Amino acid sequence: MKKLSKLCVAFATILALTACGPSSNDNKTITVGATAVPHAQILNDVVKDVLKEDGWELDVVEFTDYVQPNKSLEDEELDANYFQTLAYMEEVNKENDWHLKEVQGVHYEAMGLYSKDLKDLSELKDGSEILIPNDGSNEDRALKLLAKVGLINYTSNVSDPESGITGYNVNVKLTPLAAEEIANHLEDADGLVVNGNYALEAKLKDKANVLTSEEFTTEEAAPYINYVVVKEGNEKSAKTKALVKAITSDKVKEYISKTYGKAVVGTF
């Protein structure tokens, strides 16, 4: 009898755990993790209403970094997240043995080099400090931008970006820092290479000079598109299909264009 009671309790516990959690399909709420700007804005301002028309509720969980929204998705605390490029997703999958899968590209944001005091690239000199993202894919992207404007010579190397630097045309000091922290150090460095979402969130264009920023053809933009990502196995779930349909609607495309201009470019 005791064994049977224990089995019943265990079975009830399994049922309870299965019933809760966003990955369950017995409810009409889709839980999506996103960084604040532009991702959470797009979700809250437009996607939420589009989903509501189809009978779905959207719960947006905002994150301030790039690590936790992926960990939460892997742990099935979210149904999806929306903030990252394929290169970044593939990097964290490999490093952590995670199982994340892209389902829909939405837009890309231009990475830029900002400075509070300098007004032109020519003002950067030997010893000038530039902060750059410290994760492989974004550090590689930042170094490509610095190479494009002639500050350094660089051969792309996502797994070890700093080893790809083959020379300095201006002997700047490059300081890697967590991507989400860089915009907070406008007073501390001569230049900041900032991801587009964090630059928008910090309103850097109102506070600093844009020394240079990325410009892409459609083909060149491909590696930098931000995707809706789910955990493997959920690519064709009802929630995923509903979310993809809503986020690729004409209303979302129009909102992105009107709200962000050239800073955020829709790709669907």
C-alpha positions in Angstrom: 0.0 0.0 0.0 2.8 2.4 0.9 4.5 1.6 -2.5 1.2 2.3 -4.2 0.8 5.6 -2.4 4.3 6.7 -3.3 3.7 5.8 -7.0 0.5 7.9 -6.9 2.3 10.9 -5.4 5.1 10.6 -8.0 2.5 10.3 -10.8 0.6 13.3 -9.5 3.9 15.3 -9.3 4.7 14.4 -12.9 1.3 15.5 -14.0 1.6 18.8 -12.2 4.9 19.5 -13.7 3.7 18.7 -17.1 0.6 20.9 -16.7 2.7 23.9 -15.7 5.3 25.6 -17.7 5.1 27.6 -20.9 6.0 24.7 -23.2 2.7 23.0 -22.5 0.2 23.4 -25.3 -2.9 23.1 -23.1 -3.1 26.9 -22.8 -3.4 29.8 -25.1 -0.6 31.9 -23.7 2.7 32.2 -25.5 5.7 33.2 -23.3 8.5 34.9 -25.2 11.8 36.2 -23.8 13.3 39.4 -25.4 15.7 42.2 -24.9 13.9 45.6 -24.4 14.6 47.5 -27.6 13.5 46.8 -30.3 12.4 43.3 -29.6 10.1 43.6 -26.6 8.7 46.8 -28.1 7.8 45.1 -31.3 6.2 42.2 -29.4 4.2 44.4 -27.0 3.2 47.2 -29.4 2.2 45.0 -32.3 2.6 41.3 -32.1 0.5 41.0 -28.9 -2.6 42.6 -30.7 -2.1 40.5 -33.8 -2.0 37.3 -31.7 -5.1 38.4 -29.7 -7.0 38.5 -33.0 -6.3 34.8 -33.5 -7.2 33.9 -29.9 -3.7 33.9 -28.3 -2.3 35.8 -25.3 1.3 37.0 -25.4 3.4 37.2 -22.3 6.7 39.1 -22.9 9.5 38.5 -20.5 12.2 41.2 -20.8 15.9 40.5 -20.3 18.9 42.9 -20.0 21.5 40.4 -21.2 22.0 37.8 -23.9 22.7 34.8 -21.7 19.5 34.3 -19.5 16.9 34.4 -22.4 18.7 31.3 -23.9 19.1 29.5 -20.6 15.5 30.1 -19.8 14.5 28.7 -23.2 16.7 25.7 -22.8 15.1 25.1 -19.3 11.6 25.4 -20.9 10.7 28.4 -18.9 9.9 30.2 -22.2 8.1 29.1 -25.4 10.5 31.2 -27.6 12.9 34.0 -27.5 13.6 36.9 -29.9 16.8 38.8 -29.7 19.7 36.9 -31.4 21.6 36.1 -34.6 22.2 32.6 -35.8 25.9 32.9 -35.2 25.3 33.8 -31.5 22.7 31.0 -31.1 25.1 28.4 -32.7 27.9 29.6 -30.4 25.9 29.2 -27.2 24.5 25.8 -28.3 28.0 24.5 -28.8 29.4 26.0 -25.6 26.6 24.8 -23.4 25.3 21.7 -25.2 21.9 23.4 -25.6 19.3 22.6 -28.1 18.0 25.9 -29.5 16.6 26.2 -33.0 15.8 29.2 -35.2 12.3 29.4 -36.8 12.0 32.8 -38.3 14.2 35.7 -39.2 12.7 39.1 -38.4 15.1 42.1 -38.7 18.7 43.2 -38.3 20.1 46.2 -36.4 23.2 48.1 -37.4 26.2 47.9 -34.9 27.9 51.3 -34.5 31.0 53.0 -33.1 29.9 55.9 -30.8 31.9 58.6 -29.0 30.9 61.3 -26.5 33.8 63.6 -27.3 35.2 62.6 -30.7 33.4 63.8 -33.8 35.3 61.9 -36.5 37.3 58.7 -36.9 40.4 60.7 -37.7 40.4 61.9 -34.1 41.1 58.4 -32.8 44.9 58.2 -32.1 47.4 55.8 -30.5 46.3 54.9 -27.0 42.6 55.7 -27.7 40.4 53.1 -25.9 37.5 51.4 -27.7 35.1 49.1 -25.9 33.9 46.1 -27.9 31.6 43.1 -27.1 33.3 40.2 -25.5 31.3 37.3 -26.9 32.7 35.6 -30.0 30.2 36.4 -32.7 29.6 40.1 -31.6 33.4 40.6 -31.0 34.0 39.3 -34.5 31.4 41.7 -35.9 32.9 44.7 -34.0 36.4 43.9 -35.3 35.0 43.7 -38.9 33.5 47.1 -38.5 36.8 48.6 -37.1 38.7 46.9 -40.0 36.3 48.3 -42.6 37.1 51.8 -41.6 40.8 51.1 -41.5 41.6 51.2 -37.8 42.9 47.6 -37.7 43.7 44.7 -40.1 41.5 41.7 -39.3 40.8 38.2 -40.6 37.5 37.0 -39.3 37.8 34.4 -36.5 34.6 33.9 -34.5 36.0 31.2 -32.2 39.0 33.5 -31.2 38.5 37.0 -32.6 41.5 38.7 -31.1 43.8 36.2 -32.8 42.4 37.4 -36.1 43.9 40.9 -35.6 46.9 41.1 -37.9 47.9 44.7 -37.4 46.9 48.1 -36.1 46.8 51.1 -38.4 46.1 53.2 -35.4 47.4 51.8 -32.1 44.0 51.8 -30.3 43.4 49.9 -27.1 40.5 47.4 -27.6 38.8 46.4 -24.3 36.2 43.6 -24.5 33.2 43.9 -22.2 29.8 42.3 -21.9 27.7 43.6 -24.8 24.9 44.8 -22.5 27.3 46.9 -20.4 29.1 48.9 -23.1 26.5 51.6 -23.5 26.8 52.5 -19.8 30.5 53.5 -20.2 30.1 56.5 -22.5 32.2 58.6 -20.1 34.9 56.1 -19.7 36.3 55.4 -23.1 37.1 57.2 -26.4 34.8 54.9 -28.4 32.1 52.3 -27.9 31.1 49.6 -30.4 27.5 48.9 -29.4 24.9 46.4 -30.7 22.0 48.1 -32.3 19.4 47.1 -29.7 21.5 48.4 -26.8 22.3 51.6 -28.6 18.5 52.2 -29.2 17.7 51.3 -25.6 20.3 53.8 -24.3 19.4 56.4 -26.9 23.0 56.8 -27.8 22.3 58.9 -30.9 21.0 61.6 -28.6 24.0 61.4 -26.3 27.0 60.7 -28.6 28.4 61.0 -32.0 28.1 58.1 -34.5 31.7 57.8 -35.9 30.6 54.9 -38.2 28.0 52.2 -38.4 27.4 49.0 -40.4 25.8 49.2 -43.9 24.7 46.0 -45.6 23.4 44.7 -48.8 20.6 42.1 -48.4 23.1 39.3 -48.8 25.6 40.8 -46.4 22.9 41.3 -43.8 22.1 37.5 -43.6 24.5 36.7 -40.7 23.1 39.5 -38.6 19.4 38.9 -38.8 17.6 38.5 -35.5 15.6 35.3 -35.2 12.6 33.9 -33.3 14.2 30.9 -31.6 12.6 27.9 -29.9 13.8 24.7 -28.2 14.3 21.9 -30.6 11.2 19.8 -31.0 8.9 22.8 -30.8 9.5 24.2 -34.3 6.0 23.1 -35.6 4.0 23.5 -32.4 0.8 25.5 -32.5 2.3 28.2 -30.4 5.3 28.5 -32.7 3.2 28.7 -35.8 1.0 31.4 -34.3 3.9 33.4 -33.2 5.7 33.2 -36.6 2.4 34.2 -38.4 1.9 37.2 -36.1 5.5 38.5 -36.2 5.7 38.4 -40.0 2.5 40.2 -40.5 2.2 43.5 -42.5 1.4 45.3 -39.3 4.8 44.4 -37.8 6.7 45.3 -41.0 5.0 48.7 -41.1 5.7 49.3 -37.4 9.4 48.5 -37.7 9.8 50.8 -40.7 7.9 53.7 -39.2 9.4 53.4 -35.7 13.1 52.7 -36.3 13.9 53.9 -39.8 17.3 52.6 -41.0 18.3 51.6 -37.5 16.2 48.4 -37.7 15.5 46.8 -41.0 12.8 44.1 -41.5 13.9 41.1 -43.4 10.7 39.1 -44.0 
